[in-house]
Amino acid sequence: MVEKDPRVRFAPSPTGMLHIGGARTAIYNWAFARTMGGTFVLRIEDTDPTRSTEENTQIILRALRWLGLDWDEGPEVGGACGPYFQTQRTETYQAALDKMKASGRAYPCFCTKDELDAKRAKAEAEEGGYAGYDGTCRCLSAEEAQARIEAGEPHVWRLKVPADHGPIEFDDAVYGHMSFPADVMDDMIIQRTDGTFTYNFAVVCDDANMGITHVIRGDDHLSNTPRQILIYEACGFTVPTFAHLPMILGPDGHKLSKRHGATSVEEYRDRGYLPEAMVNFLALIGWSLDGETTIIPEDVLCQSFTLDRINRKDGVFDETKLEWMNGVYIREMDADAWVEAATPWLAQAYVDGVQAPAGAHIVPTPSKEEQAETARQAHAPGEGVVAERWQKALAHVADNPELFRAIFPLISERLVRFDEIPAKLAYFFWGPNVQLDEKSVQKVLLKEGAQADRALHLCREVLSSIEGDWDEDAAMEACKAKGEAVGLKPKQLFQPLRVAVTGNMVSPPLFESIKLMSMDDVMARIDGTLSAVFGGSLDD
């Protein structure tokens, strides 16, 4: 039973981007708070002076906002338990340490690094190995310790683990009952020689002072938990409920890393994944609603998330499943929402189209590696585009909503990521020009016995006779009738026409595309294809 109004927190370190594992942790904390009517706190653990930057903080905040994870307390929101940056909370750590000093639960240690290194080396060389700090300074008298401090002797402060402490036990909300022997816990450092505080001490003070009732975090922190419980006890703080989340692995069973592809939230955003799909997908890596449901809208997640449905097994990041799920969310969008969300990529399609060279050209089919590199370079739509040209492209999308709304049903079934849009839709903006995919030319236009040039002439004859508003189905049937009269099957007619108009044998629906284009441009593309591929025109 979860107590009323739980308080949870997500506490990233601003040493880089928000990675997938951290995003899932944030989602679980957020969904738990929303389901239980609790409070979601965002705290920035910025105590690494060399790597923690304001830029990284903003990257994390931006990624969380993109995912739709609103926090109730934290940066840019405020709250009664602030400040929400660790570097601004030093006084609270000092107050807790002073309390521990007064109760005899902390003591100064004057052992130098060289002394400790020598003891470690000696212990590791002997049978039994190193068992942690040996407590050399633990039994110093208060008078001697104070005298050495007043003399300016460098020292740290250590937690004094009670000698008679029994096993450190807690009930983890994911892994169940956990027990760690206290006699293997050495007297850890809680304040360094330079006066800064260690992670385990600071995080306990923060969670206690912010009233955190549930600590939901990755199981890489599981080894920290018994040590932190000792600090909770020494400070007289209430120990929260812990829930440790299994790791996210790559498809090869190893820890998710760069070798598996993108790892940060913003990389997936820039590749054209929808935030709703990303939240849905990450929520299901280690948790399930009922063991069967796959598409879980955010409102359902925020009504149904419970810790007892978190799986103890490591989850696998399956990008194929993410693409499928993103495609589902794209298809469920209405046209207006799609145009708004896809605007940068639609603008890029426009730029790519209008920048195509004049005339008809056969272009090499990109390899899989080249296609992958193009996708990677598409992380920031419009990057490298001259500002004036890019603004013109954005304006074109804004000024022609009917066109892009009409394109949506043609592409929605064929789209799993928005960064596929430029390659799939650039042909709409070629004007009279056409970029013929080399592979498509060989397999369709130049295939032995295809009669592709004849098919193009027949289709051109039908299309050139069209006037005013026209029906795509009627035009297609008219072309089929022409073809049947000379023994050409529909595939023999329409595949060449598809290549001539869109440049590729794979494209959105053909006649629906033609209806959205200038017929003069369509005629020019057919003529250009006949000339470029067959070396002839209608007059030959």
GUKOLMI-703154 format. One record per residue (C-alpha): residue number from 1; x, y, z; residue in three letters. Coordinates in pm, whole numbers, padded with zeros to 5 digits. Layout:
residues N
(site NUM,(X,Y,Z),ALA)
...
END
This chain:
residues 540
(site 1,(00000,00000,00000),MET)
(site 2,(00143,00337,-00104),VAL)
(site 3,(00091,00621,00138),GLU)
(site 4,(-00112,00918,00023),LYS)
(site 5,(00055,01198,-00172),ASP)
(site 6,(00395,01039,-00234),PRO)
(site 7,(00687,01260,-00332),ARG)
(site 8,(00934,01135,-00592),VAL)
(site 9,(01228,01295,-00764),ARG)
(site 10,(01438,01276,-01076),PHE)
(site 11,(01789,01400,-01010),ALA)
(site 12,(02009,01409,-01322),PRO)
(site 13,(02368,01532,-01333),SER)
(site 14,(02418,01802,-01599),PRO)
(site 15,(02735,01643,-01734),THR)
(site 16,(02586,01570,-02075),GLY)
(site 17,(02261,01505,-02257),MET)
(site 18,(01960,01323,-02115),LEU)
(site 19,(02016,00961,-02211),HIS)
(site 20,(01757,00691,-02269),ILE)
(site 21,(01806,00523,-01930),GLY)
(site 22,(01765,00852,-01746),GLY)
(site 23,(01459,00937,-01954),ALA)
(site 24,(01291,00610,-01857),ARG)
(site 25,(01368,00678,-01489),THR)
(site 26,(01213,01023,-01524),ALA)
(site 27,(00905,00876,-01695),ILE)
(site 28,(00854,00620,-01418),TYR)
(site 29,(00885,00883,-01145),ASN)
(site 30,(00653,01120,-01329),TRP)
(site 31,(00392,00853,-01409),ALA)
(site 32,(00401,00722,-01051),PHE)
(site 33,(00345,01072,-00912),ALA)
(site 34,(00058,01137,-01152),ARG)
(site 35,(-00109,00800,-01085),THR)
(site 36,(-00082,00834,-00706),MET)
(site 37,(-00172,01205,-00691),GLY)
(site 38,(00176,01283,-00565),GLY)
(site 39,(00452,01534,-00638),THR)
(site 40,(00723,01503,-00903),PHE)
(site 41,(01039,01692,-00805),VAL)
(site 42,(01321,01774,-01044),LEU)
(site 43,(01659,01825,-00879),ARG)
(site 44,(01986,01900,-01059),ILE)
(site 45,(02291,01729,-00909),GLU)
(site 46,(02551,01970,-01042),ASP)
(site 47,(02841,01896,-00808),THR)
(site 48,(03090,01785,-01076),ASP)
(site 49,(03280,02114,-01124),PRO)
(site 50,(03453,02008,-01445),THR)
(site 51,(03155,01865,-01635),ARG)
(site 52,(02840,02025,-01492),SER)
(site 53,(02741,02318,-01714),THR)
(site 54,(02443,02547,-01757),GLU)
(site 55,(02426,02438,-02121),GLU)
(site 56,(02387,02075,-02018),ASN)
(site 57,(02123,02171,-01764),THR)
(site 58,(01922,02342,-02037),GLN)
(site 59,(01962,02039,-02264),ILE)
(site 60,(01814,01817,-01992),ILE)
(site 61,(01527,02056,-01920),LEU)
(site 62,(01453,02087,-02291),ARG)
(site 63,(01448,01709,-02334),ALA)
(site 64,(01212,01663,-02039),LEU)
(site 65,(00979,01931,-02173),ARG)
(site 66,(00982,01768,-02517),TRP)
(site 67,(00881,01438,-02359),LEU)
(site 68,(00595,01619,-02187),GLY)
(site 69,(00721,01547,-01835),LEU)
(site 70,(00609,01847,-01633),ASP)
(site 71,(00761,01875,-01285),TRP)
(site 72,(00578,02015,-00983),ASP)
(site 73,(00889,02147,-00807),GLU)
(site 74,(01231,02227,-00942),GLY)
(site 75,(01417,02461,-01178),PRO)
(site 76,(01200,02725,-01348),GLU)
(site 77,(00907,02617,-01127),VAL)
(site 78,(01030,02668,-00773),GLY)
(site 79,(00878,02510,-00468),GLY)
(site 80,(00889,02503,-00089),ALA)
(site 81,(01187,02266,-00074),CYS)
(site 82,(01430,02459,-00291),GLY)
(site 83,(01684,02542,-00402),PRO)
(site 84,(01686,02257,-00652),TYR)
(site 85,(02054,02261,-00747),PHE)
(site 86,(02297,02069,-00523),GLN)
(site 87,(02560,02341,-00545),THR)
(site 88,(02314,02575,-00374),GLN)
(site 89,(02237,02335,-00088),ARG)
(site 90,(02574,02315,00090),THR)
(site 91,(02436,02469,00409),GLU)
(site 92,(02187,02184,00445),THR)
(site 93,(02466,01929,00417),TYR)
(site 94,(02676,02111,00676),GLN)
(site 95,(02381,02124,00914),ALA)
(site 96,(02333,01747,00884),ALA)
(site 97,(02704,01685,00938),LEU)
(site 98,(02708,01909,01246),ASP)
(site 99,(02420,01707,01385),LYS)
(site 100,(02614,01385,01325),MET)
(site 101,(02923,01529,01492),LYS)
(site 102,(02721,01624,01798),ALA)
(site 103,(02576,01273,01826),SER)
(site 104,(02911,01103,01772),GLY)
(site 105,(02800,00948,01441),ARG)
(site 106,(03081,01116,01242),ALA)
(site 107,(03452,01154,01315),TYR)
(site 108,(03754,01325,01154),PRO)
(site 109,(04009,01112,00972),CYS)
(site 110,(04366,01238,00925),PHE)
(site 111,(04499,00948,00717),CYS)
(site 112,(04672,01075,00406),THR)
(site 113,(04614,00942,00057),LYS)
(site 114,(04962,00788,00055),ASP)
(site 115,(04893,00609,00382),GLU)
(site 116,(04560,00476,00258),LEU)
(site 117,(04710,00366,-00075),ASP)
(site 118,(04987,00179,00108),ALA)
(site 119,(04736,00001,00330),LYS)
(site 120,(04524,-00093,00028),ARG)
(site 121,(04826,-00232,-00159),ALA)
(site 122,(04936,-00433,00143),LYS)
(site 123,(04587,-00572,00199),ALA)
(site 124,(04542,-00666,-00166),GLU)
(site 125,(04875,-00850,-00161),ALA)
(site 126,(04772,-01057,00138),GLU)
(site 127,(04510,-01327,00165),GLU)
(site 128,(04161,-01186,00214),GLY)
(site 129,(04215,-00871,00009),GLY)
(site 130,(04109,-00516,00080),TYR)
(site 131,(03811,-00479,00314),ALA)
(site 132,(03781,-00102,00321),GLY)
(site 133,(03903,00162,00560),TYR)
(site 134,(04049,00004,00874),ASP)
(site 135,(03923,00263,01121),GLY)
(site 136,(04265,00401,01222),THR)
(site 137,(04121,00737,01331),CYS)
(site 138,(03792,00601,01461),ARG)
(site 139,(03908,00577,01821),CYS)
(site 140,(04096,00904,01849),LEU)
(site 141,(03995,01095,02159),SER)
(site 142,(03784,01403,02106),ALA)
(site 143,(04065,01615,02254),GLU)
(site 144,(04334,01482,02018),GLU)
(site 145,(04108,01510,01715),ALA)
(site 146,(04015,01870,01798),GLN)
(site 147,(04377,01964,01858),ALA)
(site 148,(04484,01828,01521),ARG)
(site 149,(04196,02010,01351),ILE)
(site 150,(04290,02337,01520),GLU)
(site 151,(04650,02282,01413),ALA)
(site 152,(04532,02286,01055),GLY)
(site 153,(04598,01921,00978),GLU)
(site 154,(04412,01813,00665),PRO)
(site 155,(04126,01575,00733),HIS)
(site 156,(03805,01428,00605),VAL)
(site 157,(03490,01340,00798),TRP)
(site 158,(03371,00981,00804),ARG)
(site 159,(03048,00811,00904),LEU)
(site 160,(03091,00597,01214),LYS)
(site 161,(02907,00272,01138),VAL)
(site 162,(02784,00122,01468),PRO)
(site 163,(02995,-00182,01555),ALA)
(site 164,(02686,-00374,01667),ASP)
(site 165,(02474,-00287,01362),HIS)
(site 166,(02286,-00590,01230),GLY)
(site 167,(02215,-00659,00864),PRO)
(site 168,(02099,-00359,00662),ILE)
(site 169,(01759,-00460,00533),GLU)
(site 170,(01492,-00299,00321),PHE)
(site 171,(01202,-00402,00100),ASP)
(site 172,(01268,-00291,-00254),ASP)
(site 173,(00950,-00224,-00453),ALA)
(site 174,(01097,-00410,-00752),VAL)
(site 175,(01343,-00668,-00617),TYR)
(site 176,(01170,-00751,-00290),GLY)
(site 177,(01343,-00801,00042),HIS)
(site 178,(01712,-00706,00038),MET)
(site 179,(01971,-00769,00309),SER)
(site 180,(02334,-00654,00329),PHE)
(site 181,(02576,-00738,00613),PRO)
(site 182,(02680,-00420,00795),ALA)
(site 183,(03025,-00551,00881),ASP)
(site 184,(03136,-00514,00519),VAL)
(site 185,(03043,-00144,00520),MET)
(site 186,(03349,00060,00611),ASP)
(site 187,(03332,00409,00757),ASP)
(site 188,(03273,00600,00435),MET)
(site 189,(03386,00958,00376),ILE)
(site 190,(03100,01207,00387),ILE)
(site 191,(03299,01532,00366),GLN)
(site 192,(03624,01564,00172),ARG)
(site 193,(03937,01754,00273),THR)
(site 194,(03834,02050,00056),ASP)
(site 195,(03501,02077,00238),GLY)
(site 196,(03287,01934,-00040),THR)
(site 197,(03041,01656,00038),PHE)
(site 198,(03027,01312,-00120),THR)
(site 199,(02741,01196,-00341),TYR)
(site 200,(02595,00943,-00098),ASN)
(site 201,(02577,01199,00181),PHE)
(site 202,(02441,01486,-00030),ALA)
(site 203,(02172,01277,-00197),VAL)
(site 204,(02045,01146,00137),VAL)
(site 205,(02026,01497,00279),CYS)
(site 206,(01847,01624,-00031),ASP)
(site 207,(01593,01342,-00039),ASP)
(site 208,(01522,01376,00333),ALA)
(site 209,(01495,01755,00332),ASN)
(site 210,(01271,01747,00026),MET)
(site 211,(01041,01489,00185),GLY)
(site 212,(01100,01225,-00084),ILE)
(site 213,(00897,00916,00003),THR)
(site 214,(00997,00694,-00291),HIS)
(site 215,(01339,00676,-00454),VAL)
(site 216,(01286,00527,-00801),ILE)
(site 217,(01618,00491,-00980),ARG)
(site 218,(01837,00256,-01183),GLY)
(site 219,(01969,-00059,-01021),ASP)
(site 220,(02325,00064,-01075),ASP)
(site 221,(02253,00252,-00750),HIS)
(site 222,(02156,-00063,-00563),LEU)
(site 223,(02501,-00097,-00405),SER)
(site 224,(02469,00261,-00277),ASN)
(site 225,(02143,00193,-00097),THR)
(site 226,(02273,00015,00218),PRO)
(site 227,(02533,00288,00264),ARG)
(site 228,(02268,00554,00224),GLN)
(site 229,(02043,00380,00475),ILE)
(site 230,(02327,00403,00729),LEU)
(site 231,(02338,00779,00664),ILE)
(site 232,(01959,00809,00700),TYR)
(site 233,(01987,00636,01037),GLU)
(site 234,(02284,00844,01153),ALA)
(site 235,(02101,01167,01068),CYS)
(site 236,(01770,01055,01218),GLY)
(site 237,(01596,01076,00879),PHE)
(site 238,(01306,00856,00771),THR)
(site 239,(01419,00595,00519),VAL)
(site 240,(01214,00616,00198),PRO)
(site 241,(01084,00329,-00011),THR)
(site 242,(01335,00224,-00276),PHE)
(site 243,(01251,00094,-00622),ALA)
(site 244,(01549,-00004,-00834),HIS)
(site 245,(01496,-00034,-01207),LEU)
(site 246,(01668,-00303,-01418),PRO)
(site 247,(01906,-00187,-01687),MET)
(site 248,(01824,-00116,-02051),ILE)
(site 249,(02035,-00331,-02282),LEU)
(site 250,(02106,-00314,-02651),GLY)
(site 251,(01983,-00589,-02886),PRO)
(site 252,(02315,-00769,-02835),ASP)
(site 253,(02253,-00803,-02462),GLY)
(site 254,(02517,-00549,-02364),HIS)
(site 255,(02462,-00218,-02186),LYS)
(site 256,(02307,00038,-02417),LEU)
(site 257,(02577,00263,-02562),SER)
(site 258,(02676,00467,-02866),LYS)
(site 259,(02768,00152,-03058),ARG)
(site 260,(02396,00070,-03067),HIS)
(site 261,(02316,00406,-03228),GLY)
(site 262,(02164,00717,-03075),ALA)
(site 263,(02143,00723,-02697),THR)
(site 264,(02020,01071,-02604),SER)
(site 265,(01660,01188,-02606),VAL)
(site 266,(01730,01483,-02836),GLU)
(site 267,(01892,01258,-03096),GLU)
(site 268,(01566,01067,-03121),TYR)
(site 269,(01370,01391,-03131),ARG)
(site 270,(01586,01517,-03418),ASP)
(site 271,(01540,01192,-03608),ARG)
(site 272,(01169,01253,-03613),GLY)
(site 273,(01025,01044,-03334),TYR)
(site 274,(00714,01175,-03162),LEU)
(site 275,(00739,01242,-02787),PRO)
(site 276,(00420,01045,-02721),GLU)
(site 277,(00567,00741,-02894),ALA)
(site 278,(00897,00779,-02711),MET)
(site 279,(00727,00793,-02370),VAL)
(site 280,(00507,00494,-02457),ASN)
(site 281,(00805,00292,-02582),PHE)
(site 282,(01035,00369,-02288),LEU)
(site 283,(00758,00302,-02035),ALA)
(site 284,(00724,-00051,-02173),LEU)
(site 285,(01094,-00134,-02133),ILE)
(site 286,(01051,-00307,-01800),GLY)
(site 287,(00687,-00227,-01718),TRP)
(site 288,(00355,-00339,-01856),SER)
(site 289,(-00005,-00235,-01819),LEU)
(site 290,(-00153,-00581,-01848),ASP)
(site 291,(00103,-00788,-02033),GLY)
(site 292,(-00075,-00738,-02366),GLU)
(site 293,(-00148,-00371,-02439),THR)
(site 294,(00122,-00202,-02646),THR)
(site 295,(-00015,00142,-02733),ILE)
(site 296,(-00063,00327,-02405),ILE)
(site 297,(-00155,00696,-02428),PRO)
(site 298,(-00001,00924,-02168),GLU)
(site 299,(-00331,00978,-01987),ASP)
(site 300,(-00367,00602,-01942),VAL)
(site 301,(-00006,00574,-01824),LEU)
(site 302,(-00071,00849,-01571),CYS)
(site 303,(-00374,00666,-01436),GLN)
(site 304,(-00234,00315,-01428),SER)
(site 305,(00136,00316,-01343),PHE)
(site 306,(00228,00106,-01041),THR)
(site 307,(00563,-00013,-00911),LEU)
(site 308,(00451,-00372,-00870),ASP)
(site 309,(00430,-00418,-01248),ARG)
(site 310,(00798,-00335,-01304),ILE)
(site 311,(00984,-00640,-01431),ASN)
(site 312,(01303,-00750,-01256),ARG)
(site 313,(01465,-00858,-01582),LYS)
(site 314,(01680,-00619,-01783),ASP)
(site 315,(01490,-00461,-02070),GLY)
(site 316,(01600,-00447,-02434),VAL)
(site 317,(01597,-00135,-02648),PHE)
(site 318,(01445,-00255,-02975),ASP)
(site 319,(01454,00030,-03223),GLU)
(site 320,(01253,-00169,-03476),THR)
(site 321,(00968,-00175,-03225),LYS)
(site 322,(01014,00198,-03160),LEU)
(site 323,(00985,00270,-03532),GLU)
(site 324,(00670,00060,-03556),TRP)
(site 325,(00521,00237,-03256),MET)
(site 326,(00613,00578,-03392),ASN)
(site 327,(00442,00486,-03718),GLY)
(site 328,(00126,00398,-03526),VAL)
(site 329,(00126,00737,-03356),TYR)
(site 330,(00187,00914,-03688),ILE)
(site 331,(-00108,00738,-03850),ARG)
(site 332,(-00332,00835,-03561),GLU)
(site 333,(-00253,01206,-03604),MET)
(site 334,(-00488,01435,-03791),ASP)
(site 335,(-00351,01625,-04088),ALA)
(site 336,(-00320,01959,-03908),ASP)
(site 337,(-00125,01809,-03619),ALA)
(site 338,(00101,01626,-03862),TRP)
(site 339,(00182,01939,-04060),VAL)
(site 340,(00262,02128,-03740),GLU)
(site 341,(00484,01852,-03599),ALA)
(site 342,(00656,01774,-03929),ALA)
(site 343,(00712,02133,-04044),THR)
(site 344,(01096,02131,-04022),PRO)
(site 345,(01118,01814,-04231),TRP)
(site 346,(00856,01935,-04479),LEU)
(site 347,(01059,02252,-04518),ALA)
(site 348,(01368,02039,-04577),GLN)
(site 349,(01181,01844,-04845),ALA)
(site 350,(01098,02173,-05014),TYR)
(site 351,(01462,02288,-04995),VAL)
(site 352,(01589,01958,-05135),ASP)
(site 353,(01335,01975,-05415),GLY)
(site 354,(01396,02330,-05532),VAL)
(site 355,(01773,02279,-05513),GLN)
(site 356,(01761,01987,-05756),ALA)
(site 357,(01946,02065,-06083),PRO)
(site 358,(01740,02149,-06390),ALA)
(site 359,(01636,01880,-06632),GLY)
(site 360,(01628,01503,-06596),ALA)
(site 361,(01925,01328,-06437),HIS)
(site 362,(01998,00969,-06344),ILE)
(site 363,(02147,00967,-05994),VAL)
(site 364,(02322,00674,-05820),PRO)
(site 365,(02116,00475,-05574),THR)
(site 366,(02262,00541,-05228),PRO)
(site 367,(02400,00244,-05038),SER)
(site 368,(02256,00142,-04703),LYS)
(site 369,(02557,00303,-04537),GLU)
(site 370,(02501,00628,-04727),GLU)
(site 371,(02133,00624,-04637),GLN)
(site 372,(02223,00573,-04270),ALA)
(site 373,(02469,00861,-04286),GLU)
(site 374,(02205,01082,-04447),THR)
(site 375,(01967,00995,-04162),ALA)
(site 376,(02233,01083,-03906),ARG)
(site 377,(02300,01414,-04076),GLN)
(site 378,(01927,01490,-04073),ALA)
(site 379,(01923,01523,-03694),HIS)
(site 380,(01884,01899,-03725),ALA)
(site 381,(01649,01970,-04018),PRO)
(site 382,(01776,02261,-04222),GLY)
(site 383,(02124,02254,-04076),GLU)
(site 384,(02367,02404,-04325),GLY)
(site 385,(02090,02568,-04527),VAL)
(site 386,(02135,02936,-04598),VAL)
(site 387,(01917,03124,-04351),ALA)
(site 388,(01720,03311,-04617),GLU)
(site 389,(01647,02992,-04811),ARG)
(site 390,(01547,02811,-04491),TRP)
(site 391,(01308,03086,-04388),GLN)
(site 392,(01158,03076,-04735),LYS)
(site 393,(01103,02703,-04700),ALA)
(site 394,(00933,02741,-04362),LEU)
(site 395,(00714,03014,-04508),ALA)
(site 396,(00622,02787,-04799),HIS)
(site 397,(00492,02525,-04555),VAL)
(site 398,(00303,02788,-04355),ALA)
(site 399,(00152,02944,-04668),ASP)
(site 400,(00036,02616,-04825),ASN)
(site 401,(-00138,02421,-04548),PRO)
(site 402,(-00390,02267,-04790),GLU)
(site 403,(-00113,02109,-04996),LEU)
(site 404,(00062,01955,-04698),PHE)
(site 405,(-00263,01840,-04540),ARG)
(site 406,(-00344,01667,-04869),ALA)
(site 407,(00001,01502,-04875),ILE)
(site 408,(-00047,01354,-04527),PHE)
(site 409,(-00279,01062,-04620),PRO)
(site 410,(-00045,00976,-04908),LEU)
(site 411,(00257,00939,-04683),ILE)
(site 412,(00121,00842,-04340),SER)
(site 413,(00114,00468,-04405),GLU)
(site 414,(00470,00477,-04536),ARG)
(site 415,(00631,00681,-04261),LEU)
(site 416,(00790,00565,-03937),VAL)
(site 417,(01008,00871,-03867),ARG)
(site 418,(00982,01233,-03974),PHE)
(site 419,(01342,01240,-04098),ASP)
(site 420,(01227,01013,-04383),GLU)
(site 421,(01010,01296,-04517),ILE)
(site 422,(01268,01486,-04725),PRO)
(site 423,(01372,01181,-04927),ALA)
(site 424,(01013,01064,-04974),LYS)
(site 425,(00855,01400,-05063),LEU)
(site 426,(01122,01613,-05234),ALA)
(site 427,(00978,01516,-05575),TYR)
(site 428,(00674,01733,-05508),PHE)
(site 429,(00899,02038,-05535),PHE)
(site 430,(01119,01950,-05833),TRP)
(site 431,(00899,02153,-06067),GLY)
(site 432,(00963,02031,-06424),PRO)
(site 433,(01283,01849,-06321),ASN)
(site 434,(01332,01487,-06218),VAL)
(site 435,(01609,01297,-06038),GLN)
(site 436,(01592,00939,-06161),LEU)
(site 437,(01711,00672,-05920),ASP)
(site 438,(01965,00459,-06107),GLU)
(site 439,(01838,00130,-05962),LYS)
(site 440,(01480,00217,-06057),SER)
(site 441,(01588,00308,-06409),VAL)
(site 442,(01758,-00028,-06453),GLN)
(site 443,(01484,-00240,-06294),LYS)
(site 444,(01185,-00060,-06449),VAL)
(site 445,(01265,00160,-06745),LEU)
(site 446,(01544,-00043,-06903),LEU)
(site 447,(01421,-00389,-06809),LYS)
(site 448,(01427,-00620,-07110),GLU)
(site 449,(01090,-00632,-07280),GLY)
(site 450,(00937,-00369,-07047),ALA)
(site 451,(00828,-00130,-07326),GLN)
(site 452,(00862,00149,-07073),ALA)
(site 453,(00904,00419,-07338),ASP)
(site 454,(00580,00311,-07502),ARG)
(site 455,(00405,00311,-07163),ALA)
(site 456,(00522,00666,-07095),LEU)
(site 457,(00395,00787,-07432),HIS)
(site 458,(00053,00632,-07367),LEU)
(site 459,(00020,00776,-07017),CYS)
(site 460,(00138,01116,-07138),ARG)
(site 461,(-00131,01113,-07404),GLU)
(site 462,(-00402,01058,-07143),VAL)
(site 463,(-00266,01306,-06889),LEU)
(site 464,(-00210,01580,-07145),SER)
(site 465,(-00578,01570,-07237),SER)
(site 466,(-00693,01639,-06880),ILE)
(site 467,(-00854,01977,-06819),GLU)
(site 468,(-00997,02146,-06511),GLY)
(site 469,(-01081,01947,-06200),ASP)
(site 470,(-01022,01578,-06256),TRP)
(site 471,(-01062,01246,-06080),ASP)
(site 472,(-00750,01040,-06019),GLU)
(site 473,(-00936,00709,-06043),ASP)
(site 474,(-01087,00805,-06377),ALA)
(site 475,(-00745,00909,-06510),ALA)
(site 476,(-00593,00581,-06397),MET)
(site 477,(-00869,00382,-06564),GLU)
(site 478,(-00822,00578,-06887),ALA)
(site 479,(-00452,00493,-06885),CYS)
(site 480,(-00531,00126,-06817),LYS)
(site 481,(-00769,00119,-07113),ALA)
(site 482,(-00499,00263,-07338),LYS)
(site 483,(-00254,00004,-07217),GLY)
(site 484,(-00489,-00290,-07252),GLU)
(site 485,(-00555,-00191,-07612),ALA)
(site 486,(-00190,-00253,-07695),VAL)
(site 487,(-00131,-00544,-07457),GLY)
(site 488,(00034,-00359,-07168),LEU)
(site 489,(-00061,-00463,-06816),LYS)
(site 490,(-00124,-00199,-06544),PRO)
(site 491,(00214,-00266,-06381),LYS)
(site 492,(00387,-00215,-06715),GLN)
(site 493,(00213,00121,-06747),LEU)
(site 494,(00227,00265,-06402),PHE)
(site 495,(00574,00162,-06282),GLN)
(site 496,(00746,00359,-06562),PRO)
(site 497,(00514,00654,-06500),LEU)
(site 498,(00593,00640,-06127),ARG)
(site 499,(00967,00651,-06196),VAL)
(site 500,(00929,00934,-06447),ALA)
(site 501,(00719,01147,-06210),VAL)
(site 502,(00868,01069,-05867),THR)
(site 503,(01214,00947,-05968),GLY)
(site 504,(01173,00613,-05792),ASN)
(site 505,(00986,00286,-05830),MET)
(site 506,(00873,00322,-05467),VAL)
(site 507,(00669,00629,-05379),SER)
(site 508,(00342,00753,-05231),PRO)
(site 509,(00027,00686,-05441),PRO)
(site 510,(00098,00795,-05797),LEU)
(site 511,(-00218,00954,-05936),PHE)
(site 512,(-00299,01117,-05601),GLU)
(site 513,(00049,01274,-05616),SER)
(site 514,(00002,01388,-05976),ILE)
(site 515,(-00323,01560,-05883),LYS)
(site 516,(-00135,01772,-05628),LEU)
(site 517,(00126,01877,-05885),MET)
(site 518,(00129,02104,-06189),SER)
(site 519,(00033,01902,-06496),MET)
(site 520,(00282,02102,-06700),ASP)
(site 521,(00555,01985,-06461),ASP)
(site 522,(00437,01624,-06493),VAL)
(site 523,(00454,01647,-06872),MET)
(site 524,(00802,01797,-06851),ALA)
(site 525,(00923,01515,-06627),ARG)
(site 526,(00790,01250,-06862),ILE)
(site 527,(00958,01421,-07157),ASP)
(site 528,(01279,01461,-06960),GLY)
(site 529,(01280,01093,-06865),THR)
(site 530,(01222,00986,-07225),LEU)
(site 531,(01512,01202,-07333),SER)
(site 532,(01753,01109,-07052),ALA)
(site 533,(01686,00734,-07060),VAL)
(site 534,(01582,00658,-07415),PHE)
(site 535,(01747,00947,-07597),GLY)
(site 536,(01429,01043,-07769),GLY)
(site 537,(01116,01254,-07740),SER)
(site 538,(00758,01242,-07860),LEU)
(site 539,(00864,01357,-08202),ASP)
(site 540,(01100,01061,-08262),ASP)
END
